[in-house]
C-alpha cells in the first residue's frame, strides 16, 4: 500500500483495522486502532526510516506500557480497512 493512500485512510476512518508484518510475531497481524489517542487531540504520525514507511497509531488491542500508552508502530502496512462493528 502506498504511503499517501495509507495516510489518507488513517485520517478518513475514525477507527480502522491495520494489517502489517510484525517482526516480533514473525507473521502478518491485524490490529484495531485509531489515528488519534482516545479522549485527546494527539495524533499519530508517519515518517520514513531506512526506506520503510512507519505509521504510529493508537492500538486498541495492545497492553498499555508503563506510562499507559498504546502507541504502536506499523511498518509498511499492507491494508487498512474501516473497523467492522
C-alpha positions as CSV (number, residue, x, y, z in Angstrom):
1,X,0.0,0.0,0.0
2,X,1.4,3.4,-0.9
3,X,2.1,5.7,2.0
4,X,-0.1,8.5,0.7
5,X,-3.1,6.2,0.4
6,X,-2.4,4.7,3.9
7,X,-2.2,8.1,5.5
8,X,-5.4,9.2,3.8
9,X,-7.3,6.2,5.1
10,X,-5.9,6.6,8.6
11,X,-7.2,10.2,8.7
12,X,-10.5,9.3,7.0
13,X,-11.5,6.3,9.2
14,X,-12.1,7.2,12.9
15,X,-11.3,3.6,13.7
16,X,-9.7,1.0,11.5
17,X,-8.1,-2.4,11.2
18,X,-4.5,-2.2,10.0
19,X,-2.6,-5.2,8.7
20,X,1.2,-5.4,8.6
21,X,4.1,-7.9,9.1
22,X,5.3,-7.8,12.7
23,X,8.8,-9.0,13.2
24,X,8.1,-9.6,16.9
25,X,5.4,-12.2,15.9
26,X,7.0,-13.4,12.7
27,X,3.7,-13.0,10.8
28,X,1.2,-10.6,9.4
29,X,-1.0,-9.3,12.2
30,X,-4.3,-7.3,12.2
31,X,-4.9,-4.6,14.8
32,X,-7.8,-2.4,15.6
33,X,-6.7,1.2,16.1
34,X,-7.2,4.9,15.6
35,X,-5.0,7.7,14.4
36,X,-5.9,9.9,17.4
37,X,-5.4,9.0,21.0
38,X,-8.8,8.5,22.6
39,X,-10.2,11.5,24.5
40,X,-7.4,13.8,23.3
41,X,-6.4,15.6,20.1
42,X,-3.0,13.9,20.0
43,X,-2.5,12.3,16.6
44,X,-0.3,9.5,15.3
45,X,2.3,10.2,12.7
46,X,4.0,8.9,9.6
47,X,7.7,9.0,8.7
48,X,10.2,7.2,6.5
49,X,13.1,5.3,8.1
50,X,15.6,3.4,6.0
51,X,13.2,3.5,3.1
52,X,10.3,2.0,5.1
53,X,7.0,3.7,5.8
54,X,6.4,3.8,9.5
55,X,3.0,4.7,10.9
56,X,2.4,5.3,14.6
57,X,-1.2,4.7,15.7
58,X,-3.1,4.0,18.9
59,X,-3.7,0.2,19.2
60,X,-6.9,-0.9,20.9
61,X,-5.5,-4.5,21.1
62,X,-2.3,-3.5,22.9
63,X,-1.4,-3.9,26.5
64,X,-0.5,-0.4,27.8
65,X,3.1,0.3,28.6
66,X,4.3,1.5,32.0
67,X,3.0,5.1,31.0
68,X,-0.4,3.8,30.0
69,X,0.3,4.3,26.3
70,X,-0.9,2.0,23.5
71,X,1.0,3.7,20.6
72,X,2.4,1.2,18.2
73,X,4.5,1.3,15.0
74,X,3.2,-0.3,11.8
75,X,6.0,-0.8,9.2
76,X,4.9,-0.8,5.5
77,X,1.2,-1.5,6.2
78,X,-0.4,-4.0,3.8
79,X,-4.0,-3.0,4.3
80,X,-6.2,-0.5,6.2
81,X,-9.9,-1.0,6.4
82,X,-12.8,0.6,8.2
83,X,-13.5,-1.0,11.6
84,X,-16.3,-3.5,11.5
85,X,-18.7,-3.4,14.4
